[in-house]
Amino acid sequence: MSDFSVVVHDKSRRLEWIQTLGSDSLPVRSFAPEWAEIDGFDEAQPVYFLDLDSLTGEQCERLARHLAAKFGLPLVQVRVRLKDQGVPILAHDCTVTVRNPHKWLV
């Protein structure tokens, strides 16, 4: 289980995550967003990266199938991209939660 999670507040994005992963609380790799180039944006955007290791096999498969259908890509290609590039979650309209903050404070 990841020590970091985000909740997306934008209604359509939130519903998409609930339908795909069964929750609106998404495990992420870090409490701090990173800058990433995202399709549909002219400039890099702050994102959290989904912690795929915290998902079940079933959730990973649902996610891959959802992304393949959404972007019109072959499922095999999506599975490879998930491993190589991860899944960015736009940081705007998100709240991040840190479990076990004592581990991360210096």
Backbone bond lengths (Angstrom), bond angles and torsions (degrees), N, CA, C in turn:
res aa  C-N    CA-C-N  psi(-1)  N-CA   C-N-CA  omega(-1)  CA-C   N-CA-C  phi
1 M - - - 1.451 - - 1.528 109.02 -
2 S 1.300 115.11 134.38 1.459 121.10 -178.99 1.534 110.69 -74.38
3 D 1.320 115.41 146.94 1.465 119.77 174.77 1.522 111.91 -79.40
4 F 1.331 116.42 -8.06 1.461 120.42 -176.73 1.520 110.17 -124.42
5 S 1.320 115.53 139.64 1.464 119.66 175.67 1.518 108.65 -146.55
6 V 1.322 114.94 156.56 1.458 120.78 175.08 1.512 109.01 -127.10
7 V 1.312 113.86 152.08 1.461 122.27 170.39 1.515 105.78 -117.86
8 V 1.326 115.97 127.13 1.458 121.72 178.08 1.523 107.49 -88.79
9 H 1.324 116.88 128.74 1.464 120.69 -176.99 1.526 113.90 -95.14
10 D 1.339 117.87 -21.94 1.459 120.83 176.33 1.533 107.89 -60.04
11 K 1.337 117.55 125.11 1.466 121.09 -170.72 1.522 113.82 -59.28
12 S 1.321 118.36 -46.15 1.466 119.06 -176.73 1.531 111.36 -70.01
13 R 1.344 117.10 -41.27 1.456 119.82 177.98 1.521 110.34 -65.31
14 R 1.336 116.81 -41.45 1.471 121.64 -179.84 1.529 110.67 -61.26
15 L 1.331 116.41 -45.82 1.461 120.70 180.00 1.526 111.44 -62.07
16 E 1.327 116.14 -38.83 1.463 120.38 178.65 1.529 111.03 -61.49
17 W 1.332 117.17 -42.15 1.467 120.74 178.85 1.528 110.91 -67.98
18 I 1.317 117.38 -41.22 1.465 120.36 179.27 1.529 109.98 -62.21
19 Q 1.330 116.70 -45.37 1.466 120.08 -179.70 1.525 111.81 -65.68
20 T 1.318 117.25 -34.07 1.461 120.59 -176.22 1.521 112.73 -83.76
21 L 1.346 116.93 -46.87 1.472 119.81 -174.62 1.527 113.87 -109.26
22 G 1.332 117.15 -6.35 1.452 119.82 177.22 1.518 114.58 81.93
23 S 1.335 117.29 12.83 1.462 120.66 -178.65 1.525 109.70 -156.96
24 D 1.329 115.18 154.12 1.466 118.56 173.20 1.529 110.90 -100.77
25 S 1.335 117.00 2.48 1.460 122.22 174.75 1.524 107.14 -104.57
26 L 1.337 116.11 112.67 1.451 121.50 -171.87 1.522 110.92 -109.53
27 P 1.329 117.82 126.89 1.468 119.44 177.64 1.527 109.96 -69.89
28 V 1.322 116.31 133.92 1.467 121.02 178.94 1.524 109.24 -126.60
29 R 1.347 115.47 162.46 1.467 120.68 -173.95 1.521 113.59 -78.49
30 S 1.339 118.23 -21.26 1.460 120.73 -175.66 1.522 110.25 -151.24
31 F 1.327 115.39 154.55 1.462 119.31 175.91 1.529 111.30 -79.47
32 A 1.326 116.76 -15.17 1.469 121.21 -178.11 1.523 109.44 -103.88
33 P 1.320 116.96 130.03 1.468 118.38 176.74 1.525 111.35 -68.68
34 E 1.324 115.07 155.84 1.461 123.09 176.80 1.529 107.50 -115.83
35 W 1.315 116.81 160.21 1.457 121.30 176.59 1.524 108.24 -91.23
36 A 1.344 115.90 134.10 1.463 120.30 -179.69 1.524 110.02 -146.41
37 E 1.325 114.69 147.53 1.459 121.17 173.76 1.533 107.61 -76.72
38 I 1.325 116.15 124.44 1.461 121.99 -176.61 1.528 108.16 -123.08
39 D 1.332 116.61 133.09 1.462 120.04 176.66 1.520 110.23 -55.62
40 G 1.325 116.19 137.68 1.456 121.16 178.54 1.519 113.94 95.12
41 F 1.331 117.46 -5.89 1.459 122.06 179.27 1.525 109.21 -120.50
42 D 1.324 116.04 141.90 1.465 120.99 179.65 1.524 112.38 -76.33
43 E 1.323 116.53 -26.47 1.463 121.07 -176.97 1.525 109.90 -126.72
44 A 1.328 115.27 161.55 1.468 120.54 176.48 1.527 109.50 -57.54
45 Q 1.303 115.97 147.60 1.462 123.01 -177.68 1.529 110.31 -121.89
46 P 1.347 117.63 148.64 1.464 119.20 173.25 1.531 109.55 -73.45
47 V 1.321 115.55 131.37 1.462 120.96 -178.67 1.525 110.61 -139.36
48 Y 1.296 114.38 155.83 1.461 122.23 165.45 1.521 105.32 -102.95
49 F 1.326 117.59 146.51 1.462 120.24 176.50 1.515 109.69 -101.91
50 L 1.329 115.20 127.18 1.448 121.99 178.19 1.521 109.84 -56.75
51 D 1.322 117.19 134.61 1.460 122.41 177.46 1.525 108.00 -85.71
52 L 1.327 115.53 90.81 1.460 120.68 -176.09 1.522 112.49 -63.22
53 D 1.332 117.40 -27.41 1.469 120.74 179.32 1.526 112.04 -67.87
54 S 1.334 117.01 -18.79 1.463 120.72 179.40 1.527 112.73 -89.09
55 L 1.326 116.75 -4.76 1.463 120.54 179.85 1.522 110.31 -91.10
56 T 1.306 115.46 154.31 1.461 120.21 173.59 1.526 108.76 -76.40
57 G 1.327 116.90 164.14 1.457 120.86 175.80 1.520 111.68 -58.37
58 E 1.328 116.10 -39.54 1.464 121.15 179.18 1.533 110.86 -64.23
59 Q 1.328 116.82 -42.79 1.462 119.98 178.39 1.527 111.44 -63.73
60 C 1.331 116.88 -41.42 1.471 120.50 178.66 1.525 110.49 -62.03
61 E 1.314 116.41 -41.03 1.457 119.60 179.95 1.530 111.25 -67.59
62 R 1.339 117.33 -42.93 1.474 120.17 176.72 1.519 110.59 -60.88
63 L 1.339 116.62 -41.31 1.460 121.18 179.09 1.521 110.47 -62.40
64 A 1.319 117.27 -47.03 1.465 120.93 -179.69 1.530 110.53 -61.03
65 R 1.303 117.19 -44.68 1.471 120.90 179.69 1.534 111.05 -64.23
66 H 1.311 116.45 -41.01 1.463 120.85 179.07 1.533 110.63 -62.61
67 L 1.329 116.46 -47.87 1.466 120.11 -178.17 1.530 111.31 -66.44
68 A 1.327 117.40 -37.32 1.464 120.53 177.48 1.527 110.39 -61.40
69 A 1.326 116.50 -45.21 1.468 120.30 179.47 1.533 111.28 -67.96
70 K 1.317 116.86 -43.08 1.468 121.44 -177.12 1.522 112.09 -62.73
71 F 1.330 116.87 -40.97 1.459 120.69 -174.76 1.533 113.23 -104.85
72 G 1.331 117.29 2.99 1.458 120.62 177.51 1.520 113.72 64.04
73 L 1.330 115.79 39.84 1.460 121.34 -178.32 1.526 110.11 -111.86
74 P 1.328 117.28 153.63 1.469 119.51 174.61 1.534 110.37 -63.37
75 L 1.307 116.27 140.77 1.459 121.53 -177.74 1.527 111.53 -57.59
76 V 1.320 117.78 -40.43 1.466 121.16 179.83 1.533 110.08 -60.53
77 Q 1.319 116.65 -42.42 1.464 120.95 179.64 1.529 110.99 -63.69
78 V 1.323 117.16 -40.53 1.465 121.08 179.05 1.520 110.42 -64.39
79 R 1.308 117.52 -42.74 1.474 120.23 178.85 1.528 111.27 -59.37
80 V 1.330 116.71 -41.87 1.466 120.70 178.51 1.526 110.21 -65.22
81 R 1.330 117.18 -44.17 1.469 120.63 -179.79 1.525 111.85 -64.15
82 L 1.322 117.29 -36.29 1.462 119.83 177.85 1.522 110.06 -58.78
83 K 1.319 116.84 -44.89 1.463 120.84 -179.47 1.520 111.88 -70.25
84 D 1.333 116.99 -40.75 1.464 121.15 -175.10 1.526 113.97 -80.15
85 Q 1.331 116.96 -40.21 1.463 120.85 -171.19 1.525 114.12 -112.67
86 G 1.319 117.52 -19.77 1.457 120.24 -176.90 1.516 111.60 78.57
87 V 1.323 114.72 -173.82 1.460 120.94 -178.83 1.521 108.72 -124.27
88 P 1.337 116.63 109.90 1.464 119.44 178.54 1.532 110.68 -78.74
89 I 1.320 115.11 142.67 1.466 122.16 174.58 1.521 105.96 -119.98
90 L 1.311 117.09 117.01 1.464 119.79 179.82 1.522 109.91 -53.16
91 A 1.313 116.07 130.75 1.470 120.78 -173.69 1.524 113.36 -76.38
92 H 1.342 116.93 -23.24 1.464 116.67 -179.24 1.532 109.75 -67.37
93 D 1.309 115.37 145.10 1.468 123.27 -176.73 1.528 113.07 64.17
94 C 1.336 117.26 30.43 1.468 121.76 177.32 1.527 109.72 -121.53
95 T 1.311 114.81 151.59 1.458 122.03 169.84 1.516 107.23 -118.36
96 V 1.330 115.99 129.76 1.462 120.11 179.60 1.530 109.19 -100.48
97 T 1.325 115.57 142.70 1.457 122.59 176.95 1.524 108.38 -121.75
98 V 1.335 115.84 137.17 1.464 121.18 178.40 1.524 108.12 -114.46
99 R 1.337 115.49 119.20 1.461 120.88 173.26 1.529 107.22 -90.00
100 N 1.284 116.87 148.29 1.465 121.06 179.31 1.527 112.24 55.52
101 P 1.325 117.89 51.76 1.464 119.60 -175.87 1.525 113.13 -59.96
102 H 1.332 117.79 -25.35 1.465 119.74 179.43 1.528 112.69 -59.37
103 K 1.335 116.84 -26.65 1.463 120.15 178.25 1.521 111.77 -70.61
104 W 1.332 116.87 -23.47 1.460 120.46 -170.55 1.529 112.58 -106.98
105 L 1.303 117.00 -7.18 1.471 120.62 178.49 1.515 109.25 -88.80
106 V 1.292 115.79 137.51 1.485 119.40 179.80 1.506 109.15 -116.05
